[in-house]
Amino acid sequence: MAGYLYRCGRCGPWEVQRPIGTAESTNTCPVCGAIGRRLFTPPLLARTPTAVAGARQREEASRDAPQVATGVPPKRSRPAPRDPRWSNLPRP
Ligand SMILES: [Zn+2]
C-alpha cells in the first residue's frame, strides 16, 4: 500500500491509501464531494536528518574553504570517575 495525495480546491489536500500503481489521476473529496487532482509526491523519501544535513554542509564547505588549524587545541579536562576503583587503574 502507498499513500497518494490529492487536493481539493476548497478543502485542501487529503491522502488515499491504494496498492502501488492503482491510484487514479482524480479522486472525490471526502469532505465536499468535489473532484480533486492527484499531487506529485516522491515515494519513500524521508527528510534528511538535521545532523546529517549539517555534516554534509560542513563537508561541502571544506572542499573550497577548509578550516586550517593554527595551533594546538586546548586540553580538555577529564570528568571525575564515577566509580572510585577507576582511579586505581593505570593511566596511559
Ligand atoms: Zn473538498
PDB file of the backbone (N, CA, C, O) and the ligand in Angstrom, with CONECT records:
HET     ZN  A 101       1
ATOM      1  N   MET A   1       0.845  -1.185   0.000  1.00  0.00           N
ATOM      2  CA  MET A   1       0.000   0.000   0.000  1.00  0.00           C
ATOM      3  C   MET A   1       0.884   1.239   0.000  1.00  0.00           C
ATOM      4  O   MET A   1       1.964   1.270   0.589  1.00  0.00           O
ATOM      5  N   ALA A   2       0.387   2.241  -0.674  1.00  0.00           N
ATOM      6  CA  ALA A   2       1.103   3.513  -0.738  1.00  0.00           C
ATOM      7  C   ALA A   2       0.097   4.626  -0.523  1.00  0.00           C
ATOM      8  O   ALA A   2      -1.090   4.467  -0.807  1.00  0.00           O
ATOM      9  N   GLY A   3       0.573   5.747  -0.023  1.00  0.00           N
ATOM     10  CA  GLY A   3      -0.277   6.914   0.190  1.00  0.00           C
ATOM     11  C   GLY A   3      -0.194   7.845  -1.008  1.00  0.00           C
ATOM     12  O   GLY A   3       0.900   8.229  -1.422  1.00  0.00           O
ATOM     13  N   TYR A   4      -1.344   8.211  -1.569  1.00  0.00           N
ATOM     14  CA  TYR A   4      -1.395   9.141  -2.696  1.00  0.00           C
ATOM     15  C   TYR A   4      -2.098  10.398  -2.232  1.00  0.00           C
ATOM     16  O   TYR A   4      -3.124  10.339  -1.554  1.00  0.00           O
ATOM     17  N   LEU A   5      -1.542  11.521  -2.599  1.00  0.00           N
ATOM     18  CA  LEU A   5      -2.052  12.804  -2.138  1.00  0.00           C
ATOM     19  C   LEU A   5      -2.898  13.454  -3.224  1.00  0.00           C
ATOM     20  O   LEU A   5      -2.495  13.520  -4.385  1.00  0.00           O
ATOM     21  N   TYR A   6      -4.079  13.935  -2.832  1.00  0.00           N
ATOM     22  CA  TYR A   6      -4.989  14.651  -3.734  1.00  0.00           C
ATOM     23  C   TYR A   6      -5.275  16.011  -3.115  1.00  0.00           C
ATOM     24  O   TYR A   6      -5.121  16.207  -1.910  1.00  0.00           O
ATOM     25  N   ARG A   7      -5.702  16.962  -3.977  1.00  0.00           N
ATOM     26  CA  ARG A   7      -6.018  18.294  -3.462  1.00  0.00           C
ATOM     27  C   ARG A   7      -7.367  18.739  -3.993  1.00  0.00           C
ATOM     28  O   ARG A   7      -7.658  18.668  -5.187  1.00  0.00           O
ATOM     29  N   CYS A   8      -8.188  19.206  -3.040  1.00  0.00           N
ATOM     30  CA  CYS A   8      -9.479  19.801  -3.374  1.00  0.00           C
ATOM     31  C   CYS A   8      -9.294  21.315  -3.395  1.00  0.00           C
ATOM     32  O   CYS A   8      -8.578  21.859  -2.554  1.00  0.00           O
ATOM     33  N   GLY A   9      -9.925  22.000  -4.338  1.00  0.00           N
ATOM     34  CA  GLY A   9      -9.809  23.451  -4.433  1.00  0.00           C
ATOM     35  C   GLY A   9     -10.376  24.180  -3.230  1.00  0.00           C
ATOM     36  O   GLY A   9      -9.929  25.285  -2.921  1.00  0.00           O
ATOM     37  N   ARG A  10     -11.342  23.599  -2.545  1.00  0.00           N
ATOM     38  CA  ARG A  10     -11.961  24.240  -1.381  1.00  0.00           C
ATOM     39  C   ARG A  10     -11.413  23.712  -0.056  1.00  0.00           C
ATOM     40  O   ARG A  10     -11.197  24.487   0.876  1.00  0.00           O
ATOM     41  N   CYS A  11     -11.191  22.415   0.034  1.00  0.00           N
ATOM     42  CA  CYS A  11     -10.883  21.790   1.331  1.00  0.00           C
ATOM     43  C   CYS A  11      -9.391  21.526   1.553  1.00  0.00           C
ATOM     44  O   CYS A  11      -8.966  21.321   2.690  1.00  0.00           O
ATOM     45  N   GLY A  12      -8.608  21.527   0.501  1.00  0.00           N
ATOM     46  CA  GLY A  12      -7.184  21.287   0.673  1.00  0.00           C
ATOM     47  C   GLY A  12      -6.815  19.845   0.376  1.00  0.00           C
ATOM     48  O   GLY A  12      -7.599  19.109  -0.223  1.00  0.00           O
ATOM     49  N   PRO A  13      -5.606  19.433   0.799  1.00  0.00           N
ATOM     50  CA  PRO A  13      -5.121  18.100   0.438  1.00  0.00           C
ATOM     51  C   PRO A  13      -5.676  16.998   1.348  1.00  0.00           C
ATOM     52  O   PRO A  13      -6.063  17.256   2.488  1.00  0.00           O
ATOM     53  N   TRP A  14      -5.707  15.781   0.834  1.00  0.00           N
ATOM     54  CA  TRP A  14      -6.010  14.586   1.617  1.00  0.00           C
ATOM     55  C   TRP A  14      -5.259  13.422   1.003  1.00  0.00           C
ATOM     56  O   TRP A  14      -4.838  13.465  -0.153  1.00  0.00           O
ATOM     57  N   GLU A  15      -5.102  12.382   1.806  1.00  0.00           N
ATOM     58  CA  GLU A  15      -4.324  11.232   1.361  1.00  0.00           C
ATOM     59  C   GLU A  15      -5.213  10.007   1.242  1.00  0.00           C
ATOM     60  O   GLU A  15      -6.112   9.795   2.056  1.00  0.00           O
ATOM     61  N   VAL A  16      -4.954   9.205   0.223  1.00  0.00           N
ATOM     62  CA  VAL A  16      -5.694   7.966  -0.025  1.00  0.00           C
ATOM     63  C   VAL A  16      -4.689   6.821  -0.080  1.00  0.00           C
ATOM     64  O   VAL A  16      -3.656   6.929  -0.740  1.00  0.00           O
ATOM     65  N   GLN A  17      -4.989   5.733   0.608  1.00  0.00           N
ATOM     66  CA  GLN A  17      -4.132   4.545   0.592  1.00  0.00           C
ATOM     67  C   GLN A  17      -4.621   3.599  -0.502  1.00  0.00           C
ATOM     68  O   GLN A  17      -5.782   3.191  -0.507  1.00  0.00           O
ATOM     69  N   ARG A  18      -3.731   3.256  -1.421  1.00  0.00           N
ATOM     70  CA  ARG A  18      -4.058   2.355  -2.532  1.00  0.00           C
ATOM     71  C   ARG A  18      -2.847   1.451  -2.787  1.00  0.00           C
ATOM     72  O   ARG A  18      -1.726   1.815  -2.432  1.00  0.00           O
ATOM     73  N   PRO A  19      -3.056   0.286  -3.391  1.00  0.00           N
ATOM     74  CA  PRO A  19      -1.903  -0.516  -3.828  1.00  0.00           C
ATOM     75  C   PRO A  19      -1.084   0.274  -4.852  1.00  0.00           C
ATOM     76  O   PRO A  19      -1.622   1.098  -5.591  1.00  0.00           O
ATOM     77  N   ILE A  20       0.188   0.015  -4.882  1.00  0.00           N
ATOM     78  CA  ILE A  20       1.089   0.769  -5.756  1.00  0.00           C
ATOM     79  C   ILE A  20       0.665   0.628  -7.209  1.00  0.00           C
ATOM     80  O   ILE A  20       0.433  -0.479  -7.695  1.00  0.00           O
ATOM     81  N   GLY A  21       0.566   1.754  -7.893  1.00  0.00           N
ATOM     82  CA  GLY A  21       0.239   1.773  -9.311  1.00  0.00           C
ATOM     83  C   GLY A  21      -1.237   1.767  -9.618  1.00  0.00           C
ATOM     84  O   GLY A  21      -1.607   1.711 -10.791  1.00  0.00           O
ATOM     85  N   THR A  22      -2.111   1.822  -8.605  1.00  0.00           N
ATOM     86  CA  THR A  22      -3.549   1.751  -8.865  1.00  0.00           C
ATOM     87  C   THR A  22      -4.262   3.070  -8.595  1.00  0.00           C
ATOM     88  O   THR A  22      -5.489   3.121  -8.678  1.00  0.00           O
ATOM     89  N   ALA A  23      -3.536   4.134  -8.277  1.00  0.00           N
ATOM     90  CA  ALA A  23      -4.188   5.408  -7.961  1.00  0.00           C
ATOM     91  C   ALA A  23      -4.632   6.109  -9.246  1.00  0.00           C
ATOM     92  O   ALA A  23      -3.911   6.127 -10.245  1.00  0.00           O
ATOM     93  N   GLU A  24      -5.838   6.686  -9.195  1.00  0.00           N
ATOM     94  CA  GLU A  24      -6.360   7.421 -10.339  1.00  0.00           C
ATOM     95  C   GLU A  24      -5.795   8.835 -10.327  1.00  0.00           C
ATOM     96  O   GLU A  24      -5.245   9.281  -9.321  1.00  0.00           O
ATOM     97  N   SER A  25      -5.934   9.540 -11.452  1.00  0.00           N
ATOM     98  CA  SER A  25      -5.425  10.912 -11.524  1.00  0.00           C
ATOM     99  C   SER A  25      -6.341  11.881 -10.785  1.00  0.00           C
ATOM    100  O   SER A  25      -5.905  12.972 -10.417  1.00  0.00           O
ATOM    101  N   THR A  26      -7.596  11.511 -10.561  1.00  0.00           N
ATOM    102  CA  THR A  26      -8.522  12.340  -9.778  1.00  0.00           C
ATOM    103  C   THR A  26      -9.213  11.458  -8.752  1.00  0.00           C
ATOM    104  O   THR A  26      -9.261  10.236  -8.895  1.00  0.00           O
ATOM    105  N   ASN A  27      -9.752  12.100  -7.704  1.00  0.00           N
ATOM    106  CA  ASN A  27     -10.470  11.370  -6.660  1.00  0.00           C
ATOM    107  C   ASN A  27     -11.518  12.305  -6.065  1.00  0.00           C
ATOM    108  O   ASN A  27     -11.404  13.525  -6.185  1.00  0.00           O
ATOM    109  N   THR A  28     -12.514  11.750  -5.439  1.00  0.00           N
ATOM    110  CA  THR A  28     -13.591  12.541  -4.848  1.00  0.00           C
ATOM    111  C   THR A  28     -13.179  13.019  -3.461  1.00  0.00           C
ATOM    112  O   THR A  28     -12.695  12.237  -2.643  1.00  0.00           O
ATOM    113  N   CYS A  29     -13.375  14.307  -3.206  1.00  0.00           N
ATOM    114  CA  CYS A  29     -13.021  14.889  -1.913  1.00  0.00           C
ATOM    115  C   CYS A  29     -13.900  14.261  -0.825  1.00  0.00           C
ATOM    116  O   CYS A  29     -15.119  14.203  -0.980  1.00  0.00           O
ATOM    117  N   PRO A  30     -13.293  13.788   0.279  1.00  0.00           N
ATOM    118  CA  PRO A  30     -14.087  13.152   1.336  1.00  0.00           C
ATOM    119  C   PRO A  30     -14.936  14.152   2.123  1.00  0.00           C
ATOM    120  O   PRO A  30     -15.834  13.740   2.857  1.00  0.00           O
ATOM    121  N   VAL A  31     -14.675  15.458   1.989  1.00  0.00           N
ATOM    122  CA  VAL A  31     -15.418  16.466   2.754  1.00  0.00           C
ATOM    123  C   VAL A  31     -16.586  17.015   1.946  1.00  0.00           C
ATOM    124  O   VAL A  31     -17.728  16.979   2.402  1.00  0.00           O
ATOM    125  N   CYS A  32     -16.305  17.526   0.740  1.00  0.00           N
ATOM    126  CA  CYS A  32     -17.352  18.213  -0.021  1.00  0.00           C
ATOM    127  C   CYS A  32     -17.817  17.430  -1.252  1.00  0.00           C
ATOM    128  O   CYS A  32     -18.825  17.795  -1.858  1.00  0.00           O
ATOM    129  N   GLY A  33     -17.119  16.383  -1.630  1.00  0.00           N
ATOM    130  CA  GLY A  33     -17.536  15.571  -2.766  1.00  0.00           C
ATOM    131  C   GLY A  33     -17.071  16.091  -4.107  1.00  0.00           C
ATOM    132  O   GLY A  33     -17.423  15.514  -5.136  1.00  0.00           O
ATOM    133  N   ALA A  34     -16.290  17.164  -4.134  1.00  0.00           N
ATOM    134  CA  ALA A  34     -15.782  17.699  -5.398  1.00  0.00           C
ATOM    135  C   ALA A  34     -14.656  16.799  -5.914  1.00  0.00           C
ATOM    136  O   ALA A  34     -14.121  15.967  -5.181  1.00  0.00           O
ATOM    137  N   ILE A  35     -14.315  16.981  -7.170  1.00  0.00           N
ATOM    138  CA  ILE A  35     -13.226  16.209  -7.769  1.00  0.00           C
ATOM    139  C   ILE A  35     -11.902  16.901  -7.448  1.00  0.00           C
ATOM    140  O   ILE A  35     -11.741  18.099  -7.683  1.00  0.00           O
ATOM    141  N   GLY A  36     -10.961  16.130  -6.908  1.00  0.00           N
ATOM    142  CA  GLY A  36      -9.630  16.655  -6.617  1.00  0.00           C
ATOM    143  C   GLY A  36      -8.595  15.981  -7.481  1.00  0.00           C
ATOM    144  O   GLY A  36      -8.729  14.807  -7.828  1.00  0.00           O
ATOM    145  N   ARG A  37      -7.556  16.729  -7.830  1.00  0.00           N
ATOM    146  CA  ARG A  37      -6.491  16.202  -8.683  1.00  0.00           C
ATOM    147  C   ARG A  37      -5.374  15.635  -7.818  1.00  0.00           C
ATOM    148  O   ARG A  37      -5.103  16.106  -6.713  1.00  0.00           O
ATOM    149  N   ARG A  38      -4.748  14.619  -8.358  1.00  0.00           N
ATOM    150  CA  ARG A  38      -3.638  13.980  -7.657  1.00  0.00           C
ATOM    151  C   ARG A  38      -2.418  14.886  -7.693  1.00  0.00           C
ATOM    152  O   ARG A  38      -2.141  15.525  -8.708  1.00  0.00           O
ATOM    153  N   LEU A  39      -1.691  14.940  -6.587  1.00  0.00           N
ATOM    154  CA  LEU A  39      -0.463  15.726  -6.489  1.00  0.00           C
ATOM    155  C   LEU A  39       0.734  14.795  -6.578  1.00  0.00           C
ATOM    156  O   LEU A  39       0.671  13.632  -6.180  1.00  0.00           O
ATOM    157  N   PHE A  40       1.808  15.323  -7.100  1.00  0.00           N
ATOM    158  CA  PHE A  40       3.040  14.546  -7.141  1.00  0.00           C
ATOM    159  C   PHE A  40       3.640  14.485  -5.743  1.00  0.00           C
ATOM    160  O   PHE A  40       3.788  15.512  -5.081  1.00  0.00           O
ATOM    161  N   THR A  41       3.983  13.287  -5.297  1.00  0.00           N
ATOM    162  CA  THR A  41       4.690  13.104  -4.035  1.00  0.00           C
ATOM    163  C   THR A  41       5.799  12.089  -4.272  1.00  0.00           C
ATOM    164  O   THR A  41       5.536  11.002  -4.785  1.00  0.00           O
ATOM    165  N   PRO A  42       7.020  12.421  -3.911  1.00  0.00           N
ATOM    166  CA  PRO A  42       8.109  11.466  -4.099  1.00  0.00           C
ATOM    167  C   PRO A  42       7.922  10.264  -3.185  1.00  0.00           C
ATOM    168  O   PRO A  42       7.675  10.444  -1.993  1.00  0.00           O
ATOM    169  N   PRO A  43       8.032   9.046  -3.703  1.00  0.00           N
ATOM    170  CA  PRO A  43       7.787   7.859  -2.894  1.00  0.00           C
ATOM    171  C   PRO A  43       8.963   7.509  -1.992  1.00  0.00           C
ATOM    172  O   PRO A  43      10.123   7.569  -2.399  1.00  0.00           O
ATOM    173  N   LEU A  44       8.636   7.145  -0.765  1.00  0.00           N
ATOM    174  CA  LEU A  44       9.598   6.602   0.201  1.00  0.00           C
ATOM    175  C   LEU A  44      10.826   7.474   0.409  1.00  0.00           C
ATOM    176  O   LEU A  44      11.915   6.968   0.679  1.00  0.00           O
ATOM    177  N   LEU A  45      10.653   8.766   0.286  1.00  0.00           N
ATOM    178  CA  LEU A  45      11.767   9.670   0.558  1.00  0.00           C
ATOM    179  C   LEU A  45      11.495  10.375   1.881  1.00  0.00           C
ATOM    180  O   LEU A  45      10.441  10.981   2.071  1.00  0.00           O
ATOM    181  N   ALA A  46      12.434  10.289   2.763  1.00  0.00           N
ATOM    182  CA  ALA A  46      12.309  10.953   4.051  1.00  0.00           C
ATOM    183  C   ALA A  46      13.182  12.196   4.044  1.00  0.00           C
ATOM    184  O   ALA A  46      14.131  12.298   3.267  1.00  0.00           O
ATOM    185  N   ARG A  47      12.858  13.121   4.902  1.00  0.00           N
ATOM    186  CA  ARG A  47      13.686  14.315   5.023  1.00  0.00           C
ATOM    187  C   ARG A  47      15.030  13.922   5.628  1.00  0.00           C
ATOM    188  O   ARG A  47      15.115  13.023   6.465  1.00  0.00           O
ATOM    189  N   THR A  48      16.057  14.603   5.195  1.00  0.00           N
ATOM    190  CA  THR A  48      17.385  14.346   5.723  1.00  0.00           C
ATOM    191  C   THR A  48      17.451  14.829   7.167  1.00  0.00           C
ATOM    192  O   THR A  48      17.075  15.966   7.451  1.00  0.00           O
ATOM    193  N   PRO A  49      17.921  13.986   8.085  1.00  0.00           N
ATOM    194  CA  PRO A  49      18.049  14.417   9.469  1.00  0.00           C
ATOM    195  C   PRO A  49      18.963  15.641   9.568  1.00  0.00           C
ATOM    196  O   PRO A  49      19.894  15.798   8.779  1.00  0.00           O
ATOM    197  N   THR A  50      18.686  16.499  10.544  1.00  0.00           N
ATOM    198  CA  THR A  50      19.414  17.751  10.700  1.00  0.00           C
ATOM    199  C   THR A  50      20.914  17.519  10.891  1.00  0.00           C
ATOM    200  O   THR A  50      21.734  18.248  10.334  1.00  0.00           O
ATOM    201  N   ALA A  51      21.265  16.512  11.674  1.00  0.00           N
ATOM    202  CA  ALA A  51      22.684  16.247  11.920  1.00  0.00           C
ATOM    203  C   ALA A  51      23.397  15.831  10.627  1.00  0.00           C
ATOM    204  O   ALA A  51      24.532  16.240  10.383  1.00  0.00           O
ATOM    205  N   VAL A  52      22.732  15.023   9.810  1.00  0.00           N
ATOM    206  CA  VAL A  52      23.337  14.580   8.547  1.00  0.00           C
ATOM    207  C   VAL A  52      23.449  15.755   7.580  1.00  0.00           C
ATOM    208  O   VAL A  52      24.464  15.904   6.901  1.00  0.00           O
ATOM    209  N   ALA A  53      22.410  16.591   7.514  1.00  0.00           N
ATOM    210  CA  ALA A  53      22.452  17.754   6.627  1.00  0.00           C
ATOM    211  C   ALA A  53      23.575  18.707   7.035  1.00  0.00           C
ATOM    212  O   ALA A  53      24.270  19.246   6.174  1.00  0.00           O
ATOM    213  N   GLY A  54      23.756  18.919   8.332  1.00  0.00           N
ATOM    214  CA  GLY A  54      24.833  19.784   8.811  1.00  0.00           C
ATOM    215  C   GLY A  54      26.201  19.224   8.474  1.00  0.00           C
ATOM    216  O   GLY A  54      27.102  19.964   8.078  1.00  0.00           O
ATOM    217  N   ALA A  55      26.357  17.910   8.631  1.00  0.00           N
ATOM    218  CA  ALA A  55      27.637  17.286   8.305  1.00  0.00           C
ATOM    219  C   ALA A  55      27.934  17.391   6.815  1.00  0.00           C
ATOM    220  O   ALA A  55      29.081  17.604   6.421  1.00  0.00           O
ATOM    221  N   ARG A  56      26.909  17.242   5.991  1.00  0.00           N
ATOM    222  CA  ARG A  56      27.122  17.365   4.538  1.00  0.00           C
ATOM    223  C   ARG A  56      27.493  18.796   4.161  1.00  0.00           C
ATOM    224  O   ARG A  56      28.342  19.006   3.294  1.00  0.00           O
ATOM    225  N   GLN A  57      26.865  19.780   4.803  1.00  0.00           N
ATOM    226  CA  GLN A  57      27.202  21.174   4.510  1.00  0.00           C
ATOM    227  C   GLN A  57      28.639  21.481   4.927  1.00  0.00           C
ATOM    228  O   GLN A  57      29.359  22.171   4.206  1.00  0.00           O
ATOM    229  N   ARG A  58      29.055  20.977   6.076  1.00  0.00           N
ATOM    230  CA  ARG A  58      30.447  21.209   6.517  1.00  0.00           C
ATOM    231  C   ARG A  58      31.421  20.524   5.561  1.00  0.00           C
ATOM    232  O   ARG A  58      32.478  21.070   5.244  1.00  0.00           O
ATOM    233  N   GLU A  59      31.058  19.326   5.106  1.00  0.00           N
ATOM    234  CA  GLU A  59      31.927  18.594   4.190  1.00  0.00           C
ATOM    235  C   GLU A  59      32.057  19.342   2.864  1.00  0.00           C
ATOM    236  O   GLU A  59      33.154  19.444   2.314  1.00  0.00           O
ATOM    237  N   GLU A  60      30.941  19.866   2.350  1.00  0.00           N
ATOM    238  CA  GLU A  60      30.992  20.614   1.097  1.00  0.00           C
ATOM    239  C   GLU A  60      31.763  21.920   1.261  1.00  0.00           C
ATOM    240  O   GLU A  60      32.510  22.317   0.366  1.00  0.00           O
ATOM    241  N   ALA A  61      31.585  22.592   2.402  1.00  0.00           N
ATOM    242  CA  ALA A  61      32.296  23.841   2.632  1.00  0.00           C
ATOM    243  C   ALA A  61      33.795  23.606   2.762  1.00  0.00           C
ATOM    244  O   ALA A  61      34.592  24.468   2.392  1.00  0.00           O
ATOM    245  N   SER A  62      34.189  22.437   3.290  1.00  0.00           N
ATOM    246  CA  SER A  62      35.617  22.171   3.469  1.00  0.00           C
ATOM    247  C   SER A  62      36.323  21.922   2.137  1.00  0.00           C
ATOM    248  O   SER A  62      37.552  21.962   2.076  1.00  0.00           O
ATOM    249  N   ARG A  63      35.575  21.670   1.085  1.00  0.00           N
ATOM    250  CA  ARG A  63      36.213  21.466  -0.217  1.00  0.00           C
ATOM    251  C   ARG A  63      36.818  22.763  -0.747  1.00  0.00           C
ATOM    252  O   ARG A  63      37.941  22.773  -1.251  1.00  0.00           O
ATOM    253  N   ASP A  64      36.070  23.849  -0.628  1.00  0.00           N
ATOM    254  CA  ASP A  64      36.502  25.131  -1.188  1.00  0.00           C
ATOM    255  C   ASP A  64      37.273  25.979  -0.187  1.00  0.00           C
ATOM    256  O   ASP A  64      38.257  26.623  -0.551  1.00  0.00           O
ATOM    257  N   ALA A  65      36.846  25.986   1.049  1.00  0.00           N
ATOM    258  CA  ALA A  65      37.465  26.817   2.063  1.00  0.00           C
ATOM    259  C   ALA A  65      37.659  26.006   3.335  1.00  0.00           C
ATOM    260  O   ALA A  65      36.919  26.186   4.302  1.00  0.00           O
ATOM    261  N   PRO A  66      38.658  25.107   3.346  1.00  0.00           N
ATOM    262  CA  PRO A  66      38.842  24.280   4.544  1.00  0.00           C
ATOM    263  C   PRO A  66      39.329  25.112   5.727  1.00  0.00           C
ATOM    264  O   PRO A  66      40.071  26.081   5.566  1.00  0.00           O
ATOM    265  N   GLN A  67      38.896  24.711   6.907  1.00  0.00           N
ATOM    266  CA  GLN A  67      39.360  25.387   8.113  1.00  0.00           C
ATOM    267  C   GLN A  67      40.771  24.886   8.414  1.00  0.00           C
ATOM    268  O   GLN A  67      41.022  23.681   8.441  1.00  0.00           O
ATOM    269  N   VAL A  68      41.679  25.821   8.639  1.00  0.00           N
ATOM    270  CA  VAL A  68      43.078  25.483   8.869  1.00  0.00           C
ATOM    271  C   VAL A  68      43.371  25.672  10.349  1.00  0.00           C
ATOM    272  O   VAL A  68      43.070  26.718  10.923  1.00  0.00           O
ATOM    273  N   ALA A  69      43.958  24.656  10.959  1.00  0.00           N
ATOM    274  CA  ALA A  69      44.342  24.740  12.364  1.00  0.00           C
ATOM    275  C   ALA A  69      45.632  25.550  12.465  1.00  0.00           C
ATOM    276  O   ALA A  69      46.606  25.271  11.767  1.00  0.00           O
ATOM    277  N   THR A  70      45.628  26.547  13.333  1.00  0.00           N
ATOM    278  CA  THR A  70      46.809  27.386  13.507  1.00  0.00           C
ATOM    279  C   THR A  70      47.514  27.121  14.836  1.00  0.00           C
ATOM    280  O   THR A  70      48.548  27.722  15.128  1.00  0.00           O
ATOM    281  N   GLY A  71      46.958  26.230  15.629  1.00  0.00           N
ATOM    282  CA  GLY A  71      47.568  25.930  16.907  1.00  0.00           C
ATOM    283  C   GLY A  71      47.014  24.642  17.478  1.00  0.00           C
ATOM    284  O   GLY A  71      46.124  24.019  16.899  1.00  0.00           O
ATOM    285  N   VAL A  72      47.541  24.259  18.600  1.00  0.00           N
ATOM    286  CA  VAL A  72      47.094  23.051  19.272  1.00  0.00           C
ATOM    287  C   VAL A  72      45.803  23.385  20.025  1.00  0.00           C
ATOM    288  O   VAL A  72      45.743  24.402  20.716  1.00  0.00           O
ATOM    289  N   PRO A  73      44.777  22.549  19.900  1.00  0.00           N
ATOM    290  CA  PRO A  73      43.545  22.839  20.639  1.00  0.00           C
ATOM    291  C   PRO A  73      43.776  22.743  22.138  1.00  0.00           C
ATOM    292  O   PRO A  73      44.637  21.984  22.582  1.00  0.00           O
ATOM    293  N   PRO A  74      43.026  23.493  22.918  1.00  0.00           N
ATOM    294  CA  PRO A  74      43.222  23.461  24.372  1.00  0.00           C
ATOM    295  C   PRO A  74      42.894  22.083  24.935  1.00  0.00           C
ATOM    296  O   PRO A  74      42.033  21.366  24.427  1.00  0.00           O
ATOM    297  N   LYS A  75      43.611  21.739  26.002  1.00  0.00           N
ATOM    298  CA  LYS A  75      43.417  20.438  26.623  1.00  0.00           C
ATOM    299  C   LYS A  75      42.089  20.425  27.368  1.00  0.00           C
ATOM    300  O   LYS A  75      41.771  21.335  28.134  1.00  0.00           O
ATOM    301  N   ARG A  76      41.335  19.381  27.124  1.00  0.00           N
ATOM    302  CA  ARG A  76      40.058  19.252  27.823  1.00  0.00           C
ATOM    303  C   ARG A  76      40.281  18.496  29.121  1.00  0.00           C
ATOM    304  O   ARG A  76      41.042  17.529  29.168  1.00  0.00           O
ATOM    305  N   SER A  77      39.615  18.942  30.166  1.00  0.00           N
ATOM    306  CA  SER A  77      39.753  18.255  31.447  1.00  0.00           C
ATOM    307  C   SER A  77      38.929  16.979  31.436  1.00  0.00           C
ATOM    308  O   SER A  77      37.861  16.911  30.826  1.00  0.00           O
ATOM    309  N   ARG A  78      39.439  15.988  32.111  1.00  0.00           N
ATOM    310  CA  ARG A  78      38.738  14.707  32.184  1.00  0.00           C
ATOM    311  C   ARG A  78      37.652  14.797  33.243  1.00  0.00           C
ATOM    312  O   ARG A  78      37.843  15.421  34.287  1.00  0.00           O
ATOM    313  N   PRO A  79      36.515  14.174  32.975  1.00  0.00           N
ATOM    314  CA  PRO A  79      35.477  14.161  34.010  1.00  0.00           C
ATOM    315  C   PRO A  79      35.903  13.263  35.166  1.00  0.00           C
ATOM    316  O   PRO A  79      36.690  12.333  34.991  1.00  0.00           O
ATOM    317  N   ALA A  80      35.381  13.550  36.323  1.00  0.00           N
ATOM    318  CA  ALA A  80      35.718  12.760  37.502  1.00  0.00           C
ATOM    319  C   ALA A  80      35.180  11.346  37.325  1.00  0.00           C
ATOM    320  O   ALA A  80      34.061  11.167  36.843  1.00  0.00           O
ATOM    321  N   PRO A  81      35.969  10.330  37.712  1.00  0.00           N
ATOM    322  CA  PRO A  81      35.478   8.952  37.556  1.00  0.00           C
ATOM    323  C   PRO A  81      34.261   8.701  38.448  1.00  0.00           C
ATOM    324  O   PRO A  81      34.186   9.165  39.585  1.00  0.00           O
ATOM    325  N   ARG A  82      33.329   7.961  37.894  1.00  0.00           N
ATOM    326  CA  ARG A  82      32.108   7.673  38.636  1.00  0.00           C
ATOM    327  C   ARG A  82      32.312   6.577  39.676  1.00  0.00           C
ATOM    328  O   ARG A  82      31.689   6.583  40.738  1.00  0.00           O
ATOM    329  N   ASP A  83      33.195   5.639  39.349  1.00  0.00           N
ATOM    330  CA  ASP A  83      33.479   4.545  40.278  1.00  0.00           C
ATOM    331  C   ASP A  83      34.841   4.824  40.905  1.00  0.00           C
ATOM    332  O   ASP A  83      35.816   4.987  40.171  1.00  0.00           O
ATOM    333  N   PRO A  84      34.948   4.884  42.225  1.00  0.00           N
ATOM    334  CA  PRO A  84      36.249   5.204  42.857  1.00  0.00           C
ATOM    335  C   PRO A  84      37.334   4.190  42.529  1.00  0.00           C
ATOM    336  O   PRO A  84      38.517   4.516  42.629  1.00  0.00           O
ATOM    337  N   ARG A  85      36.971   2.970  42.141  1.00  0.00           N
ATOM    338  CA  ARG A  85      38.001   1.968  41.812  1.00  0.00           C
ATOM    339  C   ARG A  85      38.706   2.316  40.507  1.00  0.00           C
ATOM    340  O   ARG A  85      39.823   1.861  40.262  1.00  0.00           O
ATOM    341  N   TRP A  86      38.048   3.135  39.656  1.00  0.00           N
ATOM    342  CA  TRP A  86      38.660   3.517  38.383  1.00  0.00           C
ATOM    343  C   TRP A  86      39.913   4.363  38.594  1.00  0.00           C
ATOM    344  O   TRP A  86      40.818   4.352  37.759  1.00  0.00           O
ATOM    345  N   SER A  87      39.967   5.094  39.704  1.00  0.00           N
ATOM    346  CA  SER A  87      41.139   5.940  39.944  1.00  0.00           C
ATOM    347  C   SER A  87      42.379   5.105  40.209  1.00  0.00           C
ATOM    348  O   SER A  87      43.484   5.634  40.092  1.00  0.00           O
ATOM    349  N   ASN A  88      42.260   3.815  40.564  1.00  0.00           N
ATOM    350  CA  ASN A  88      43.404   2.949  40.825  1.00  0.00           C
ATOM    351  C   ASN A  88      43.928   2.295  39.551  1.00  0.00           C
ATOM    352  O   ASN A  88      44.989   1.671  39.569  1.00  0.00           O
ATOM    353  N   LEU A  89      43.191   2.432  38.436  1.00  0.00           N
ATOM    354  CA  LEU A  89      43.647   1.817  37.183  1.00  0.00           C
ATOM    355  C   LEU A  89      44.821   2.598  36.602  1.00  0.00           C
ATOM    356  O   LEU A  89      44.917   3.812  36.783  1.00  0.00           O
ATOM    357  N   PRO A  90      45.715   1.898  35.902  1.00  0.00           N
ATOM    358  CA  PRO A  90      46.868   2.601  35.299  1.00  0.00           C
ATOM    359  C   PRO A  90      46.404   3.570  34.196  1.00  0.00           C
ATOM    360  O   PRO A  90      45.433   3.307  33.487  1.00  0.00           O
ATOM    361  N   ARG A  91      47.122   4.687  34.072  1.00  0.00           N
ATOM    362  CA  ARG A  91      46.836   5.717  33.058  1.00  0.00           C
ATOM    363  C   ARG A  91      47.846   5.603  31.938  1.00  0.00           C
ATOM    364  O   ARG A  91      48.996   5.229  32.168  1.00  0.00           O
ATOM    365  N   PRO A  92      47.425   5.920  30.735  1.00  0.00           N
ATOM    366  CA  PRO A  92      48.378   5.878  29.605  1.00  0.00           C
ATOM    367  C   PRO A  92      49.378   7.016  29.705  1.00  0.00           C
ATOM    368  O   PRO A  92      50.253   7.146  28.849  1.00  0.00           O
TER     369      PRO A  92
HETATM  370 ZN    ZN A 101     -13.426  19.368  -0.888  1.00  0.00          ZN2+
END
